[in-house]
Amino acid sequence: MNINYNTDTLFKELRPAFHARRFVVALSGGLDSMVLLHSLNALPLSQKVIALHINHQLNEKSTEWEQHCREVCEQLGVEFFSRTANVVVNGSGLEDAARSARYREFAEFLEPGDCLLSAHHLNDQAETFLLRLMRGSGPRGLSGMPLARQVGEAYVYRPLLGFPRRDLMDYAEHNGLRWIEDDSNANEDFDRNFIRKQIINPLKKRWPAMLNNVTRSANLSREAEELSRELASIDLFACYPRDERWGYSIALAYLKGCTRVRQKNAVRFWIAEKGLELPGRARLEEIVDNVIHASDEATPLVSWDGIECRRFAGRLFLTNALASFDPTTEVELTTGDFVNIPGVGEVSFSSDIGCGLHIDKDDKILIRFRHGGERCKPEGRRHSQKLKKLMQECEVPHWVRDRTPLIYVNNKLAAVGDFWINEGFGITDEKETGFVVGCYYDLGYEE
């Protein structure tokens, strides 16, 4: 028998991962992971090899499968570990839920410098490509499973991605390996099983090179995605991104000069770079049409998954979704205190020398919010002005203005948040103790 997969070919595929501290084999007990463990254990490696089995508790034979993996590891002299996963189906389907639970366990188990070896092979890659094609994925999704990626403080590596399952079967039969046959693999209610049995097998009969051709398309998609990300990075740099008190922002002047495709590409990249949930296609179109290209006077808003996208002062903003807020809220504040106000955030009132508000012992301090018509004369100004005018002048975003705490001392406006102190209420003696207002808005993403 001509064996196309063997320890020599595995050794070559492992070279990019030789810097690992130890190799952790994701051992399910099926054919693929058993072949990986057996061939890996036969290599003269400097790294320690261990096996990790995740028990999903989804099959009545789960305990038997775990025991089988344990016995095989004992025979091979490989240290064995197992973890029990809590699979929670939340609308994405059982397959996705099991995968999420499995990777949570991997992330918790792995240590810095570990390399988790997964036995995904060429057939798995083709299945992933076709599944994502049916879901309408773009280049990023169609690029399939990457050869390597981060998992917690370690990374996962897939050395078998270039081998079809037939090669692994030949190796297993040649070496007399025993493996588990999961009966759920015959259930075509699962999308991946349906793709495998009803789509891939007929395609392979018609086009024998189908697996390699799909892999080539996945690789081309990955290259297209990398080019897209490089261009997005260049465009984003030109948008002067900032992490602000009000959230994340980028300048619109450059972005508005880009083509529509580049606008969407840059915004999507920006959102992903910040670790936020990506908007769907429709929401992304809304951001371009209704936010980026809105008139200067407009106050557009696009929201998704607890995130809001707005524009202000020539910049595009990403913020937390604003919580409900009662503008009639009135809170008494004492010196050295802080309060959390729903829909606003935290307001503190701490002492300092030579700055802040002058407060006498019996003064009554209240936090209120704008109702309209309030005026303030910041120290050093010749005239008082309406708060609306002051906030416009200082580019306080419109969604923050009504949520800015107004500090009243004995029913007189003394300070506007931590922006201005009204004339007559500030400390004038640099040796005198004053009280400083601090506002920590629950709007942005700064830590």
PyMOL commands that set and color helices and strands:
alter all, ss='L'
color gray80, all
select helices_A, chain A and resi 7-17+31-41+62-76+94-109+122-134+139-142+165-174+183-186+191-206+210-237+252-256+260-273+281-292+387-393+398-401
alter helices_A, ss='H'
color red, helices_A
select strands_A, chain A and resi 22-26+48-55+79-84+114-117+148-151+154-157+242-244+247-251+301-304+307-312+315-320+331-332+337-341+345-353+365-368+375-376+385-386+406-409+412-416+420-421+433-441
alter strands_A, ss='S'
color yellow, strands_A
deselect
rebuild
show_as cartoon
